[in-house]
């Protein structure tokens, strides 16, 4: 299993949910900070096993989700 972390503080918008199959490099969330948006990409292919945060404010280093 692989934990995916939020790279920096901002406002998070998830693009996937539990059970979704993702590919390596696929955008799984968007973090907005200082009027810029950055995609959070899946580090590897897998299935979203759990989601640890909801849309809204997040801190850098928060675990976003776990891939199986």
N, C-alpha and C positions, 0 to 999 in steps of 0.2 A: 504494500500500500504506500501511496505517496501523498503527503500533505502539501497543499499548494497555499502559499502565503501571499498576503497583500503586500506589494512592494513598497508602498508609501501611504501616508495618511491622506484621506480624502473622502469623497462620497461614492459609495459602491453601488453598482447596478449589475446584478447577476444575469447571465445569459443562458445558464443551464440549470437543471434541477436533478434531484436524485434519480438515478436510473438511466440518465442520458449517457450515450456512448460518445466519447470525444476522440479526436485525433491529435497527434503531436502538433503543437503550434496553433491549434484552434483557439479562438478567442472564447474565454469562459466567463469573463466579467469585464467591466469597464470601471476605472477609477477616475473621478473628476477631482482635480485640485487646481486652484488658481486659474480657473476658466480654461484649463486644458484637460483633455481626456486621453487616457492611456489604456490600451487593452492589456488584460492579464491573460496570458496564453497557457494552455495545458503543456506541461513539460514532457509529457509522453502520452501515448494512446491509452485509453482505459475507460472504465465505467465510473460515473460519479456515485460513490458509495454513501457519502454524507456531506451535508452543507452545514458549516459552522457559523455563518453570519447571514444576516438578512440585508436587503437593500437599505442603505443609509450610511451614516458616518462610520468609518473604520480607522484603525491605527496601522501604521506600517508594522509588518511582522505578524499581524493577526492571521490565524489559520482560516483560509477561505473555504476550502473543501478538501475531501480525501478522495483520491482516485484508487480504484482497485484494479 
